[in-house]
Amino acid sequence: MATKNWKLETIAVQGGYDPANGDPRVVPLVQSTTYAYDSAQNVADFFDLKAVGHFYTRISNPTVAAFEAKMTMLESGVGALACASGQAAITYALLNICQAGQHIVATQALYGGTFNLLSQTLPKLGITCTFVDQHAPATEIAAAIQDNTRCLLAESLSNPGTEVLDFDKFTTIAREAGIPLIVDNTFPTPHLCRPIEFGADIVVHSSSKYIDGHATSLGGVIIDGGQFDWTNGKFPEMTEPDPSYHGLSYSESFGNSAYIVKARVQLTRDIGAVLAPMNAWLSNLGLETLHLRMERHSSNTTRLAEWLAADSRIQWVKYPGLKTDANYALAQRYLKGASGVLTFGVQGGIEAGERFMNSLKLARLVVHVADVRTSVLHPASMTHRQLTAAQQMQAGIRPELIRVSVGLEHIDDIIADFDQALSAATKA
């Protein structure tokens, strides 16, 4: 497949699958857990990692592999691992290099599920985390790194705070510490931001969001940038023999793909939170229109943000596509578009905001984000409910904050719906 000079739009449509003569033109759905072979040695070689192929869908599957290959191309990586959900992907990405007695540094502005994973669940496994303000000076962030720190974790465009990551600052901090930078790129998608090109080492996605794009399929993906030096003396799990594979060393056997191979053959083997073939098939279909959707999501959201910012019934609006936004300069530097999520507060506070959400007719209140339909959510009482009030404020979750996921409906209809709901909310 001659892909060297393909643009992202072409990769989104045709990347990752090259049908041979007489093969299906569209990626086929291989709904099978197992595969037949002619000799015992064939299968033995798979278990020893001496051969490449599919022998059990918990490890790999042709449909899932096509989706992984396309995501690898879109993010300029060396390999990808698809998982059962975005939460599984971020968990695998961390557990692949973190164990009891070790430490993570992460930004405060994270999705609530990720914050809970780092602050509640991983500490029970002996893995601790220090949270930092991503807008703090580099020296302050670097000071949080300890001798046992294994990675620096951030979101390229935070959920729901819409904070844009300063890649130059964070990649410099990570490189000086000799640890990888892991970036969740769910909101921008590779069409609007490519973290590996900005120096990130590992990229994670919840493919349940814009990648699928239609709210049909849970999934997550880890993409290995292949740039990090795992032989720097800090990651013996990559260099020392793995007894479960007869003493194989991942760095010696797989070179710059060591991280993603280890994640597949250890974590999926032992934990098994893998993407189902049907969800991979649907997510791959979603990728075929990713570039078109992200451009419309971004333009619709910019229009709505500008309209809200000019309305006296609104306390404040936060969207990095607005020229008045504190993150605008970073967005112009690192993003091709500011994606489809904004936050705002209604005059009258929480009570008025609740009336607003209850009065919407086209947009709906859902526990989801980033699909073709416009939706709203109140993070403080929903997705970030488990956080304390202080933790919510650290993550940028103000009590009155409403998160809007702007869909692909006509922008005039979206604005009309918000207009009537605001009238209902503020006349009381």
Order of alpha helices (4+ residues) and beta strands (2+ residues): alpha-alpha-alpha-beta-alpha-beta-alpha-beta-alpha-beta-alpha-beta-alpha-beta-beta-alpha-alpha-alpha-alpha-alpha-beta-alpha-beta-alpha-beta-beta-alpha-beta-alpha
